Amino acid sequence: MQTENESTLNNNRISLFGEIATDVSFSHDVYGEGFYGFNLLVSRLSNTHDLLPVTISERIMEADKFTHGTRIAISGQIRSYNNFIEEEKRNRLVLTVFAKDFMYKDEQQNPNDVFLDGYICKPPQYRTTPFGREICDLLLAVNRSYNKSDYIPCITWGRNARFSSKLEVGDNIKLWGRMQSRIYQKKLDDGDTVEKTAFEVSVSKLEQGDKDAKPKNFE
C-alpha cells in the first residue's frame, strides 16, 4: 500500500529535455531554501518549440553551469499557484515545472513526457474549430502532499475530446501527454490587445481512473 507521499510522487510526473533559454533568476525562498526560475526551450516533433517555465532549488542547481544554451534533462512535477494581477484585479493560475532532479545531456528520445492522475474539477469545455477539429478543455486537480492540490489545464483532441466531454466533476482521470506553451491574443477592456502565453498539457492518451477514488475538496 502506497503512503500519501509516495502516491503524490507518482500521480504527477514530467520529464523534459531542452536548453536553458533565459537568465536564471531568484524566485522565492521557503524556510531559508532559495528557489530559482528560468525558461527551458523544448523541441517538438514538428520542428517547433515550447518555452516552458522551470523552478529549481538552490540545493540541486549548479549556478555556475546553468547558463544560456546549457542542455539538460529535468524530472519533476507540474505545479500551480495563483498570482494576483494588479491591472486585472484578479488571480491568475500560473504553472511551472518543479524540478526534482536533473542531468546534463546532449539528447533525449522523448523530450517532453507527462503523466497525471487527478480529478476533473470544473465542467469540461467542448468545442470545434472553424476547420471542424474537436477540442475539449479540462481542468485537472492533482493531489499533493499536505492536503494541497495542483490545478492543471489540459486539452484533448478528436476522439479523446468526445470522451472528455462526457466527464463530470469529481471523476478520476489518468492521462499521458506533453506540456506545451501557446501564444494567444487577449483583448483588454479599452479595446487594445496584448500577447499572452498559456501553458497546458496536450493529451495523447487518457483513461477513466478509480471510480471509488475520492477527490479532495476543490474549493
QUIJOMO-V209943 format. One record per residue. N is the residue number from 1. RES is the residue in one letter. SS is DSSP state (a for helix, b for strand, c for the rest). Layout:
N,RES,SS  N,RES,SS
This chain:
1,M,c  2,Q,c  3,T,c  4,E,a  5,N,a  6,E,a  7,S,a  8,T,a  9,L,a  10,N,a  11,N,c  12,N,b  13,R,b  14,I,b  15,S,b  16,L,b  17,F,b  18,G,b  19,E,b  20,I,b  21,A,c  22,T,c  23,D,c  24,V,c  25,S,b  26,F,b  27,S,b  28,H,b  29,D,b  30,V,b  31,Y,c  32,G,c  33,E,b  34,G,b  35,F,b  36,Y,b  37,G,b  38,F,b  39,N,b  40,L,b  41,L,b  42,V,b  43,S,b  44,R,c  45,L,c  46,S,c  47,N,c  48,T,c  49,H,b  50,D,b  51,L,b  52,L,b  53,P,b  54,V,b  55,T,b  56,I,b  57,S,b  58,E,c  59,R,c  60,I,c  61,M,c  62,E,c  63,A,c  64,D,c  65,K,c  66,F,c  67,T,c  68,H,c  69,G,c  70,T,c  71,R,b  72,I,b  73,A,b  74,I,b  75,S,b  76,G,b  77,Q,b  78,I,b  79,R,b  80,S,b  81,Y,b  82,N,b  83,N,b  84,F,b  85,I,b  86,E,c  87,E,c  88,E,c  89,K,c  90,R,b  91,N,b  92,R,b  93,L,b  94,V,b  95,L,b  96,T,b  97,V,b  98,F,b  99,A,b  100,K,b  101,D,b  102,F,b  103,M,b  104,Y,b  105,K,c  106,D,c  107,E,c  108,Q,c  109,Q,c  110,N,c  111,P,c  112,N,b  113,D,b  114,V,b  115,F,b  116,L,b  117,D,b  118,G,b  119,Y,b  120,I,b  121,C,c  122,K,c  123,P,c  124,P,c  125,Q,b  126,Y,b  127,R,b  128,T,b  129,T,c  130,P,c  131,F,c  132,G,c  133,R,c  134,E,b  135,I,b  136,C,b  137,D,b  138,L,b  139,L,b  140,L,b  141,A,b  142,V,b  143,N,b  144,R,b  145,S,c  146,Y,c  147,N,c  148,K,b  149,S,b  150,D,b  151,Y,b  152,I,b  153,P,b  154,C,b  155,I,b  156,T,b  157,W,b  158,G,a  159,R,a  160,N,a  161,A,a  162,R,a  163,F,a  164,S,a  165,S,c  166,K,c  167,L,c  168,E,c  169,V,c  170,G,c  171,D,c  172,N,b  173,I,b  174,K,b  175,L,b  176,W,b  177,G,b  178,R,b  179,M,b  180,Q,b  181,S,b  182,R,b  183,I,b  184,Y,b  185,Q,b  186,K,b  187,K,b  188,L,c  189,D,c  190,D,c  191,G,c  192,D,c  193,T,b  194,V,b  195,E,b  196,K,b  197,T,b  198,A,b  199,F,b  200,E,b  201,V,b  202,S,b  203,V,b  204,S,b  205,K,b  206,L,b  207,E,b  208,Q,b  209,G,c  210,D,c  211,K,c  212,D,c  213,A,c  214,K,c  215,P,c  216,K,c  217,N,c  218,F,c  219,E,c
